[in-house]
Amino acid sequence: MDVFVKELVQLLIDWGYCGLFLSALLAGSVLPFSSELVLVALVKAGLDPTFCILSATLGNTIGGMSCYYIGRLGKLNWMEQYFRVKRTQVLKMQHFLHGKGSLMAFFAFLPFVGEVIAMALGFMRSNIWLTTSSMFVGKLVRYILMLLALEGAINLFVG
């Protein structure tokens, strides 16, 4: 399986911005994937960091909104059966989000709970435009900080 993942990451790197978009879309959805490796590899290969961040942010937001739409279907049994998101997680998140609304989509980038936040917001039928905007800003900030941190760590060890 490691060989498959390495080959997939290399293929996405070879595809440039489109590959980064796809890797971020996968990472933002319910599928386990990491787009950070592709992002750093492309920036180190000389691609424009601004376009890389925008490509990753757009893909990750669309992936996150796929979780929103899964929640919007309102089928808690589907979330449990197909996406391994427990009914209790969605209901707890819904209770937590009550009164906070769409702006909480900003935190959809968080590991482990980001997908649940997006699904709960969909289940609650939160404002789609505000949810999308909040999610985009959160993921944008995350990718900017992630790239700065990863580049700093690489430069520390290499240079």
VMD Tcl script that builds the backbone (N, CA, C; Angstrom):
set m [mol new atoms 477]
animate dup $m
set s [atomselect $m all]
$s set {name element resname resid chain x y z} {
  {N N MET 1 A 0.818 -1.194 0.000}
  {CA C MET 1 A 0.000 0.000 0.000}
  {C C MET 1 A 0.864 1.260 0.000}
  {N N ASP 2 A 2.008 1.218 0.702}
  {CA C ASP 2 A 2.895 2.376 0.736}
  {C C ASP 2 A 3.385 2.749 -0.657}
  {N N VAL 3 A 3.648 1.743 -1.476}
  {CA C VAL 3 A 4.102 1.993 -2.843}
  {C C VAL 3 A 3.009 2.718 -3.618}
  {N N PHE 4 A 1.761 2.293 -3.443}
  {CA C PHE 4 A 0.645 2.935 -4.133}
  {C C PHE 4 A 0.530 4.400 -3.722}
  {N N VAL 5 A 0.621 4.662 -2.426}
  {CA C VAL 5 A 0.510 6.035 -1.934}
  {C C VAL 5 A 1.657 6.892 -2.464}
  {N N LYS 6 A 2.869 6.355 -2.437}
  {CA C LYS 6 A 4.028 7.103 -2.956}
  {C C LYS 6 A 3.856 7.399 -4.440}
  {N N GLU 7 A 3.391 6.412 -5.186}
  {CA C GLU 7 A 3.165 6.608 -6.630}
  {C C GLU 7 A 2.070 7.655 -6.865}
  {N N LEU 8 A 1.002 7.605 -6.060}
  {CA C LEU 8 A -0.083 8.564 -6.194}
  {C C LEU 8 A 0.400 9.974 -5.886}
  {N N VAL 9 A 1.158 10.118 -4.809}
  {CA C VAL 9 A 1.696 11.438 -4.453}
  {C C VAL 9 A 2.597 11.959 -5.565}
  {N N GLN 10 A 3.452 11.101 -6.112}
  {CA C GLN 10 A 4.335 11.516 -7.200}
  {C C GLN 10 A 3.537 11.923 -8.437}
  {N N LEU 11 A 2.484 11.187 -8.751}
  {CA C LEU 11 A 1.630 11.520 -9.895}
  {C C LEU 11 A 0.981 12.886 -9.689}
  {N N LEU 12 A 0.483 13.131 -8.478}
  {CA C LEU 12 A -0.149 14.415 -8.189}
  {C C LEU 12 A 0.862 15.555 -8.260}
  {N N ILE 13 A 2.087 15.301 -7.824}
  {CA C ILE 13 A 3.143 16.313 -7.949}
  {C C ILE 13 A 3.426 16.589 -9.419}
  {N N ASP 14 A 3.489 15.526 -10.222}
  {CA C ASP 14 A 3.738 15.690 -11.657}
  {C C ASP 14 A 2.648 16.502 -12.339}
  {N N TRP 15 A 1.438 16.436 -11.825}
  {CA C TRP 15 A 0.317 17.173 -12.415}
  {C C TRP 15 A 0.284 18.639 -11.995}
  {N N GLY 16 A 1.188 19.067 -11.156}
  {CA C GLY 16 A 1.302 20.476 -10.773}
  {C C GLY 16 A 0.099 20.984 -9.996}
  {N N TYR 17 A -0.385 22.163 -10.405}
  {CA C TYR 17 A -1.497 22.792 -9.695}
  {C C TYR 17 A -2.740 21.898 -9.675}
  {N N CYS 18 A -3.021 21.228 -10.780}
  {CA C CYS 18 A -4.197 20.337 -10.850}
  {C C CYS 18 A -4.035 19.169 -9.873}
  {N N GLY 19 A -2.847 18.630 -9.782}
  {CA C GLY 19 A -2.584 17.549 -8.839}
  {C C GLY 19 A -2.725 18.012 -7.402}
  {N N LEU 20 A -2.272 19.221 -7.130}
  {CA C LEU 20 A -2.413 19.785 -5.791}
  {C C LEU 20 A -3.889 19.990 -5.465}
  {N N PHE 21 A -4.644 20.512 -6.418}
  {CA C PHE 21 A -6.082 20.693 -6.241}
  {C C PHE 21 A -6.746 19.358 -5.901}
  {N N LEU 22 A -6.425 18.312 -6.661}
  {CA C LEU 22 A -7.019 16.989 -6.425}
  {C C LEU 22 A -6.604 16.411 -5.069}
  {N N SER 23 A -5.329 16.567 -4.717}
  {CA C SER 23 A -4.882 16.036 -3.428}
  {C C SER 23 A -5.579 16.760 -2.277}
  {N N ALA 24 A -5.766 18.073 -2.414}
  {CA C ALA 24 A -6.451 18.841 -1.374}
  {C C ALA 24 A -7.934 18.495 -1.320}
  {N N LEU 25 A -8.536 18.245 -2.471}
  {CA C LEU 25 A -9.935 17.841 -2.508}
  {C C LEU 25 A -10.118 16.514 -1.774}
  {N N LEU 26 A -9.231 15.561 -2.038}
  {CA C LEU 26 A -9.294 14.276 -1.333}
  {C C LEU 26 A -9.106 14.472 0.169}
  {N N ALA 27 A -8.142 15.303 0.538}
  {CA C ALA 27 A -7.849 15.535 1.955}
  {C C ALA 27 A -9.008 16.229 2.666}
  {N N GLY 28 A -9.745 17.073 1.964}
  {CA C GLY 28 A -10.862 17.794 2.567}
  {C C GLY 28 A -12.126 16.965 2.682}
  {N N SER 29 A -12.194 15.888 1.929}
  {CA C SER 29 A -13.377 15.027 1.966}
  {C C SER 29 A -13.233 14.009 3.094}
  {N N VAL 30 A -14.052 12.995 3.080}
  {CA C VAL 30 A -13.982 11.962 4.124}
  {C C VAL 30 A -12.868 10.958 3.864}
  {N N LEU 31 A -12.184 11.068 2.726}
  {CA C LEU 31 A -11.099 10.157 2.409}
  {C C LEU 31 A -9.814 10.593 3.104}
  {N N PRO 32 A -9.102 9.664 3.710}
  {CA C PRO 32 A -7.854 10.042 4.385}
  {C C PRO 32 A -6.732 10.288 3.378}
  {N N PHE 33 A -6.258 11.513 3.311}
  {CA C PHE 33 A -5.168 11.860 2.405}
  {C C PHE 33 A -4.516 13.122 2.928}
  {N N SER 34 A -3.252 13.308 2.599}
  {CA C SER 34 A -2.513 14.487 3.032}
  {C C SER 34 A -2.037 15.260 1.811}
  {N N SER 35 A -2.451 16.497 1.714}
  {CA C SER 35 A -2.054 17.330 0.580}
  {C C SER 35 A -0.801 18.157 0.879}
  {N N GLU 36 A -0.345 18.142 2.117}
  {CA C GLU 36 A 0.791 18.978 2.504}
  {C C GLU 36 A 2.071 18.585 1.784}
  {N N LEU 37 A 2.281 17.278 1.599}
  {CA C LEU 37 A 3.479 16.816 0.885}
  {C C LEU 37 A 3.505 17.351 -0.541}
  {N N VAL 38 A 2.363 17.298 -1.200}
  {CA C VAL 38 A 2.266 17.783 -2.576}
  {C C VAL 38 A 2.509 19.284 -2.602}
  {N N LEU 39 A 1.921 20.010 -1.661}
  {CA C LEU 39 A 2.087 21.461 -1.592}
  {C C LEU 39 A 3.563 21.847 -1.449}
  {N N VAL 40 A 4.230 21.267 -0.486}
  {CA C VAL 40 A 5.639 21.612 -0.246}
  {C C VAL 40 A 6.510 21.202 -1.433}
  {N N ALA 41 A 6.257 20.021 -1.988}
  {CA C ALA 41 A 7.052 19.549 -3.134}
  {C C ALA 41 A 6.910 20.495 -4.321}
  {N N LEU 42 A 5.708 20.973 -4.568}
  {CA C LEU 42 A 5.491 21.869 -5.714}
  {C C LEU 42 A 6.126 23.238 -5.487}
  {N N VAL 43 A 6.051 23.746 -4.275}
  {CA C VAL 43 A 6.695 25.033 -3.981}
  {C C VAL 43 A 8.204 24.882 -4.094}
  {N N LYS 44 A 8.746 23.773 -3.576}
  {CA C LYS 44 A 10.191 23.531 -3.680}
  {C C LYS 44 A 10.620 23.313 -5.133}
  {N N ALA 45 A 9.694 22.823 -5.974}
  {CA C ALA 45 A 10.000 22.619 -7.393}
  {C C ALA 45 A 9.945 23.928 -8.183}
  {N N GLY 46 A 9.520 25.008 -7.521}
  {CA C GLY 46 A 9.542 26.306 -8.180}
  {C C GLY 46 A 8.197 26.855 -8.599}
  {N N LEU 47 A 7.099 26.156 -8.309}
  {CA C LEU 47 A 5.787 26.699 -8.647}
  {C C LEU 47 A 5.455 27.855 -7.710}
  {N N ASP 48 A 4.639 28.765 -8.185}
  {CA C ASP 48 A 4.277 29.962 -7.438}
  {C C ASP 48 A 3.544 29.586 -6.142}
  {N N PRO 49 A 4.089 29.980 -4.973}
  {CA C PRO 49 A 3.451 29.626 -3.693}
  {C C PRO 49 A 2.016 30.155 -3.564}
  {N N THR 50 A 1.759 31.348 -4.110}
  {CA C THR 50 A 0.411 31.911 -4.031}
  {C C THR 50 A -0.582 31.044 -4.779}
  {N N PHE 51 A -0.237 30.635 -6.008}
  {CA C PHE 51 A -1.136 29.778 -6.777}
  {C C PHE 51 A -1.263 28.402 -6.140}
  {N N CYS 52 A -0.188 27.916 -5.535}
  {CA C CYS 52 A -0.248 26.626 -4.838}
  {C C CYS 52 A -1.214 26.708 -3.665}
  {N N ILE 53 A -1.108 27.769 -2.869}
  {CA C ILE 53 A -1.990 27.920 -1.711}
  {C C ILE 53 A -3.435 28.068 -2.157}
  {N N LEU 54 A -3.670 28.861 -3.198}
  {CA C LEU 54 A -5.043 29.032 -3.683}
  {C C LEU 54 A -5.606 27.735 -4.250}
  {N N SER 55 A -4.803 26.998 -4.984}
  {CA C SER 55 A -5.238 25.727 -5.549}
  {C C SER 55 A -5.584 24.732 -4.442}
  {N N ALA 56 A -4.718 24.647 -3.444}
  {CA C ALA 56 A -4.953 23.735 -2.322}
  {C C ALA 56 A -6.187 24.158 -1.525}
  {N N THR 57 A -6.323 25.453 -1.287}
  {CA C THR 57 A -7.460 25.955 -0.514}
  {C C THR 57 A -8.770 25.698 -1.236}
  {N N LEU 58 A -8.804 25.959 -2.520}
  {CA C LEU 58 A -10.028 25.734 -3.289}
  {C C LEU 58 A -10.398 24.250 -3.291}
  {N N GLY 59 A -9.433 23.381 -3.553}
  {CA C GLY 59 A -9.703 21.945 -3.555}
  {C C GLY 59 A -10.155 21.448 -2.195}
  {N N ASN 60 A -9.492 21.910 -1.134}
  {CA C ASN 60 A -9.832 21.466 0.214}
  {C C ASN 60 A -11.202 21.979 0.637}
  {N N THR 61 A -11.557 23.176 0.200}
  {CA C THR 61 A -12.883 23.715 0.512}
  {C C THR 61 A -13.968 22.908 -0.190}
  {N N ILE 62 A -13.749 22.584 -1.447}
  {CA C ILE 62 A -14.734 21.765 -2.171}
  {C C ILE 62 A -14.854 20.388 -1.512}
  {N N GLY 63 A -13.732 19.821 -1.099}
  {CA C GLY 63 A -13.769 18.552 -0.373}
  {C C GLY 63 A -14.543 18.680 0.928}
  {N N GLY 64 A -14.319 19.764 1.651}
  {CA C GLY 64 A -15.050 20.010 2.898}
  {C C GLY 64 A -16.533 20.207 2.669}
  {N N MET 65 A -16.871 20.868 1.563}
  {CA C MET 65 A -18.281 21.066 1.260}
  {C C MET 65 A -18.961 19.758 0.851}
  {N N SER 66 A -18.173 18.777 0.393}
  {CA C SER 66 A -18.776 17.471 0.121}
  {C C SER 66 A -19.254 16.860 1.442}
  {N N CYS 67 A -18.517 17.098 2.523}
  {CA C CYS 67 A -18.956 16.646 3.845}
  {C C CYS 67 A -20.223 17.392 4.277}
  {N N TYR 68 A -20.267 18.677 3.983}
  {CA C TYR 68 A -21.454 19.482 4.284}
  {C C TYR 68 A -22.676 18.872 3.591}
  {N N TYR 69 A -22.529 18.526 2.323}
  {CA C TYR 69 A -23.663 17.978 1.581}
  {C C TYR 69 A -24.042 16.576 2.050}
  {N N ILE 70 A -23.073 15.809 2.531}
  {CA C ILE 70 A -23.398 14.513 3.133}
  {C C ILE 70 A -24.297 14.749 4.349}
  {N N GLY 71 A -23.932 15.734 5.162}
  {CA C GLY 71 A -24.764 16.077 6.314}
  {C C GLY 71 A -26.113 16.625 5.916}
  {N N ARG 72 A -26.137 17.380 4.847}
  {CA C ARG 72 A -27.392 17.995 4.388}
  {C C ARG 72 A -28.405 16.943 3.934}
  {N N LEU 73 A -27.892 15.779 3.521}
  {CA C LEU 73 A -28.811 14.694 3.162}
  {C C LEU 73 A -29.665 14.281 4.357}
  {N N GLY 74 A -29.119 14.490 5.560}
  {CA C GLY 74 A -29.884 14.211 6.762}
  {C C GLY 74 A -30.015 12.749 7.117}
  {N N LYS 75 A -29.185 11.923 6.577}
  {CA C LYS 75 A -29.251 10.479 6.825}
  {C C LYS 75 A -28.156 10.078 7.810}
  {N N LEU 76 A -28.451 10.162 9.082}
  {CA C LEU 76 A -27.452 9.820 10.096}
  {C C LEU 76 A -26.980 8.375 9.971}
  {N N ASN 77 A -27.891 7.486 9.583}
  {CA C ASN 77 A -27.478 6.082 9.433}
  {C C ASN 77 A -26.491 5.923 8.283}
  {N N TRP 78 A -26.579 6.713 7.231}
  {CA C TRP 78 A -25.605 6.678 6.133}
  {C C TRP 78 A -24.247 7.178 6.616}
  {N N MET 79 A -24.258 8.247 7.410}
  {CA C MET 79 A -22.999 8.794 7.925}
  {C C MET 79 A -22.268 7.749 8.754}
  {N N GLU 80 A -23.045 7.010 9.560}
  {CA C GLU 80 A -22.437 5.959 10.387}
  {C C GLU 80 A -21.939 4.794 9.543}
  {N N GLN 81 A -22.783 4.346 8.631}
  {CA C GLN 81 A -22.471 3.137 7.866}
  {C C GLN 81 A -21.374 3.355 6.830}
  {N N TYR 82 A -21.452 4.421 6.065}
  {CA C TYR 82 A -20.537 4.608 4.935}
  {C C TYR 82 A -19.331 5.485 5.240}
  {N N PHE 83 A -19.460 6.404 6.182}
  {CA C PHE 83 A -18.382 7.363 6.426}
  {C C PHE 83 A -17.780 7.235 7.818}
  {N N ARG 84 A -18.254 6.273 8.585}
  {CA C ARG 84 A -17.736 5.977 9.917}
  {C C ARG 84 A -17.762 7.198 10.851}
  {N N VAL 85 A -18.797 7.990 10.691}
  {CA C VAL 85 A -19.026 9.123 11.578}
  {C C VAL 85 A -20.220 8.751 12.444}
  {N N LYS 86 A -19.985 8.636 13.723}
  {CA C LYS 86 A -21.028 8.167 14.626}
  {C C LYS 86 A -22.122 9.212 14.815}
  {N N ARG 87 A -23.331 8.703 14.946}
  {CA C ARG 87 A -24.516 9.544 15.183}
  {C C ARG 87 A -24.277 10.453 16.392}
  {N N THR 88 A -23.691 9.910 17.446}
  {CA C THR 88 A -23.462 10.705 18.655}
  {C C THR 88 A -22.491 11.860 18.383}
  {N N GLN 89 A -21.487 11.632 17.500}
  {CA C GLN 89 A -20.551 12.705 17.158}
  {C C GLN 89 A -21.294 13.851 16.474}
  {N N VAL 90 A -22.150 13.506 15.523}
  {CA C VAL 90 A -22.888 14.541 14.780}
  {C C VAL 90 A -23.827 15.284 15.720}
  {N N LEU 91 A -24.536 14.556 16.573}
  {CA C LEU 91 A -25.481 15.206 17.482}
  {C C LEU 91 A -24.770 16.077 18.515}
  {N N LYS 92 A -23.618 15.611 19.039}
  {CA C LYS 92 A -22.837 16.432 19.969}
  {C C LYS 92 A -22.324 17.693 19.267}
  {N N MET 93 A -21.827 17.524 18.042}
  {CA C MET 93 A -21.312 18.665 17.300}
  {C C MET 93 A -22.450 19.634 16.981}
  {N N GLN 94 A -23.605 19.099 16.640}
  {CA C GLN 94 A -24.763 19.946 16.356}
  {C C GLN 94 A -25.125 20.758 17.595}
  {N N HIS 95 A -25.119 20.116 18.766}
  {CA C HIS 95 A -25.415 20.815 20.016}
  {C C HIS 95 A -24.364 21.902 20.278}
  {N N PHE 96 A -23.093 21.571 20.048}
  {CA C PHE 96 A -22.007 22.533 20.246}
  {C C PHE 96 A -22.133 23.719 19.284}
  {N N LEU 97 A -22.498 23.436 18.034}
  {CA C LEU 97 A -22.568 24.478 17.010}
  {C C LEU 97 A -23.821 25.347 17.121}
  {N N HIS 98 A -24.818 24.856 17.833}
  {CA C HIS 98 A -26.082 25.596 17.939}
  {C C HIS 98 A -25.818 27.001 18.490}
  {N N GLY 99 A -26.265 27.987 17.763}
  {CA C GLY 99 A -26.063 29.375 18.151}
  {C C GLY 99 A -24.779 29.984 17.605}
  {N N LYS 100 A -23.865 29.145 17.164}
  {CA C LYS 100 A -22.609 29.638 16.598}
  {C C LYS 100 A -22.707 29.671 15.080}
  {N N GLY 101 A -23.408 28.702 14.522}
  {CA C GLY 101 A -23.737 28.681 13.112}
  {C C GLY 101 A -22.586 28.525 12.146}
  {N N SER 102 A -22.780 29.087 10.990}
  {CA C SER 102 A -21.926 28.889 9.832}
  {C C SER 102 A -20.478 29.319 10.048}
  {N N LEU 103 A -20.258 30.284 10.916}
  {CA C LEU 103 A -18.898 30.761 11.130}
  {C C LEU 103 A -17.986 29.684 11.695}
  {N N MET 104 A -18.565 28.671 12.309}
  {CA C MET 104 A -17.767 27.572 12.861}
  {C C MET 104 A -17.146 26.729 11.750}
  {N N ALA 105 A -17.593 26.907 10.520}
  {CA C ALA 105 A -16.975 26.199 9.394}
  {C C ALA 105 A -15.520 26.614 9.238}
  {N N PHE 106 A -15.140 27.744 9.811}
  {CA C PHE 106 A -13.740 28.169 9.808}
  {C C PHE 106 A -12.848 27.054 10.341}
  {N N PHE 107 A -13.346 26.287 11.304}
  {CA C PHE 107 A -12.557 25.243 11.965}
  {C C PHE 107 A -12.672 23.873 11.293}
  {N N ALA 108 A -13.223 23.831 10.094}
  {CA C ALA 108 A -13.359 22.559 9.373}
  {C C ALA 108 A -12.013 21.996 8.942}
  {N N PHE 109 A -10.948 22.755 9.078}
  {CA C PHE 109 A -9.606 22.261 8.735}
  {C C PHE 109 A -9.021 21.370 9.828}
  {N N LEU 110 A -9.617 21.372 10.996}
  {CA C LEU 110 A -9.062 20.616 12.119}
  {C C LEU 110 A -9.093 19.114 11.860}
  {N N PRO 111 A -8.011 18.430 12.211}
  {CA C PRO 111 A -8.013 16.974 12.030}
  {C C PRO 111 A -9.049 16.310 12.939}
  {N N PHE 112 A -9.612 15.242 12.465}
  {CA C PHE 112 A -10.559 14.386 13.184}
  {C C PHE 112 A -11.949 15.002 13.346}
  {N N VAL 113 A -12.055 16.285 13.642}
  {CA C VAL 113 A -13.376 16.871 13.863}
  {C C VAL 113 A -13.846 17.744 12.707}
  {N N GLY 114 A -12.946 18.078 11.786}
  {CA C GLY 114 A -13.317 18.957 10.674}
  {C C GLY 114 A -14.446 18.408 9.832}
  {N N GLU 115 A -14.371 17.127 9.506}
  {CA C GLU 115 A -15.429 16.508 8.708}
  {C C GLU 115 A -16.741 16.485 9.481}
  {N N VAL 116 A -16.651 16.233 10.786}
  {CA C VAL 116 A -17.860 16.184 11.618}
  {C C VAL 116 A -18.480 17.573 11.714}
  {N N ILE 117 A -17.647 18.607 11.831}
  {CA C ILE 117 A -18.165 19.981 11.854}
  {C C ILE 117 A -18.935 20.254 10.560}
  {N N ALA 118 A -18.312 19.934 9.425}
  {CA C ALA 118 A -18.960 20.191 8.134}
  {C C ALA 118 A -20.257 19.391 7.995}
  {N N MET 119 A -20.231 18.123 8.397}
  {CA C MET 119 A -21.446 17.305 8.301}
  {C C MET 119 A -22.542 17.837 9.219}
  {N N ALA 120 A -22.171 18.243 10.427}
  {CA C ALA 120 A -23.165 18.779 11.363}
  {C C ALA 120 A -23.760 20.072 10.828}
  {N N LEU 121 A -22.933 20.925 10.227}
  {CA C LEU 121 A -23.462 22.167 9.639}
  {C C LEU 121 A -24.417 21.869 8.489}
  {N N GLY 122 A -24.093 20.846 7.696}
  {CA C GLY 122 A -25.013 20.432 6.638}
  {C C GLY 122 A -26.295 19.877 7.205}
  {N N PHE 123 A -26.176 19.058 8.236}
  {CA C PHE 123 A -27.338 18.471 8.891}
  {C C PHE 123 A -28.241 19.565 9.459}
  {N N MET 124 A -27.614 20.645 9.954}
  {CA C MET 124 A -28.357 21.777 10.524}
  {C C MET 124 A -28.877 22.729 9.446}
  {N N ARG 125 A -28.469 22.480 8.213}
  {CA C ARG 125 A -28.849 23.336 7.078}
  {C C ARG 125 A -28.394 24.787 7.293}
  {N N SER 126 A -27.134 24.926 7.707}
  {CA C SER 126 A -26.591 26.271 7.917}
  {C C SER 126 A -26.487 26.991 6.576}
  {N N ASN 127 A -26.366 28.292 6.633}
  {CA C ASN 127 A -26.284 29.129 5.436}
  {C C ASN 127 A -25.100 28.674 4.576}
  {N N ILE 128 A -25.399 28.260 3.360}
  {CA C ILE 128 A -24.373 27.661 2.503}
  {C C ILE 128 A -23.283 28.657 2.117}
  {N N TRP 129 A -23.645 29.902 1.857}
  {CA C TRP 129 A -22.652 30.896 1.427}
  {C C TRP 129 A -21.732 31.284 2.576}
  {N N LEU 130 A -22.306 31.460 3.740}
  {CA C LEU 130 A -21.495 31.808 4.898}
  {C C LEU 130 A -20.635 30.622 5.329}
  {N N THR 131 A -21.192 29.427 5.230}
  {CA C THR 131 A -20.430 28.219 5.549}
  {C C THR 131 A -19.249 28.071 4.604}
  {N N THR 132 A -19.491 28.214 3.312}
  {CA C THR 132 A -18.427 28.075 2.314}
  {C C THR 132 A -17.354 29.136 2.514}
  {N N SER 133 A -17.769 30.364 2.733}
  {CA C SER 133 A -16.807 31.459 2.940}
  {C C SER 133 A -15.967 31.233 4.188}
  {N N SER 134 A -16.614 30.866 5.280}
  {CA C SER 134 A -15.894 30.618 6.532}
  {C C SER 134 A -14.918 29.460 6.379}
  {N N MET 135 A -15.369 28.408 5.714}
  {CA C MET 135 A -14.514 27.245 5.499}
  {C C MET 135 A -13.314 27.620 4.638}
  {N N PHE 136 A -13.542 28.395 3.574}
  {CA C PHE 136 A -12.466 28.815 2.682}
  {C C PHE 136 A -11.405 29.607 3.452}
  {N N VAL 137 A -11.846 30.561 4.268}
  {CA C VAL 137 A -10.905 31.398 5.023}
  {C C VAL 137 A -10.104 30.543 6.009}
  {N N GLY 138 A -10.763 29.640 6.706}
  {CA C GLY 138 A -10.064 28.771 7.652}
  {C C GLY 138 A -9.021 27.906 6.970}
  {N N LYS 139 A -9.381 27.342 5.839}
  {CA C LYS 139 A -8.450 26.476 5.119}
  {C C LYS 139 A -7.314 27.297 4.490}
  {N N LEU 140 A -7.615 28.513 4.053}
  {CA C LEU 140 A -6.589 29.401 3.509}
  {C C LEU 140 A -5.548 29.731 4.582}
  {N N VAL 141 A -6.009 30.127 5.755}
  {CA C VAL 141 A -5.094 30.447 6.858}
  {C C VAL 141 A -4.261 29.215 7.206}
  {N N ARG 142 A -4.900 28.061 7.255}
  {CA C ARG 142 A -4.190 26.822 7.579}
  {C C ARG 142 A -3.084 26.537 6.583}
  {N N TYR 143 A -3.377 26.642 5.270}
  {CA C TYR 143 A -2.357 26.344 4.260}
  {C C TYR 143 A -1.221 27.359 4.290}
  {N N ILE 144 A -1.532 28.618 4.531}
  {CA C ILE 144 A -0.472 29.629 4.618}
  {C C ILE 144 A 0.453 29.318 5.790}
  {N N LEU 145 A -0.140 29.076 6.949}
  {CA C LEU 145 A 0.673 28.769 8.134}
  {C C LEU 145 A 1.426 27.453 7.972}
  {N N MET 146 A 0.773 26.466 7.370}
  {CA C MET 146 A 1.412 25.167 7.157}
  {C C MET 146 A 2.612 25.311 6.235}
  {N N LEU 147 A 2.463 26.046 5.145}
  {CA C LEU 147 A 3.572 26.214 4.200}
  {C C LEU 147 A 4.728 26.967 4.854}
  {N N LEU 148 A 4.420 28.017 5.586}
  {CA C LEU 148 A 5.473 28.771 6.280}
  {C C LEU 148 A 6.206 27.892 7.282}
  {N N ALA 149 A 5.458 27.103 8.038}
  {CA C ALA 149 A 6.078 26.228 9.042}
  {C C ALA 149 A 6.906 25.133 8.387}
  {N N LEU 150 A 6.375 24.499 7.350}
  {CA C LEU 150 A 7.099 23.416 6.693}
  {C C LEU 150 A 8.341 23.923 5.969}
  {N N GLU 151 A 8.218 25.072 5.304}
  {CA C GLU 151 A 9.395 25.636 4.641}
  {C C GLU 151 A 10.451 26.025 5.665}
  {N N GLY 152 A 10.022 26.568 6.801}
  {CA C GLY 152 A 10.966 26.926 7.853}
  {C C GLY 152 A 11.671 25.708 8.407}
  {N N ALA 153 A 10.934 24.629 8.597}
  {CA C ALA 153 A 11.527 23.395 9.119}
  {C C ALA 153 A 12.505 22.795 8.098}
  {N N ILE 154 A 12.130 22.822 6.831}
  {CA C ILE 154 A 13.022 22.285 5.787}
  {C C ILE 154 A 14.285 23.111 5.707}
  {N N ASN 155 A 14.151 24.419 5.716}
  {CA C ASN 155 A 15.325 25.304 5.650}
  {C C ASN 155 A 16.220 25.142 6.868}
  {N N LEU 156 A 15.619 24.875 8.022}
  {CA C LEU 156 A 16.383 24.677 9.237}
  {C C LEU 156 A 17.276 23.438 9.137}
  {N N PHE 157 A 16.735 22.355 8.570}
  {CA C PHE 157 A 17.485 21.114 8.481}
  {C C PHE 157 A 18.418 21.068 7.261}
  {N N VAL 158 A 18.020 21.711 6.174}
  {CA C VAL 158 A 18.805 21.656 4.943}
  {C C VAL 158 A 19.835 22.770 4.897}
  {N N GLY 159 A 19.387 23.973 5.210}
  {CA C GLY 159 A 20.262 25.110 4.991}
  {C C GLY 159 A 20.825 25.639 6.230}
}
mol reanalyze $m
mol bondsrecalc $m
mol representation Tube
mol addrep $m
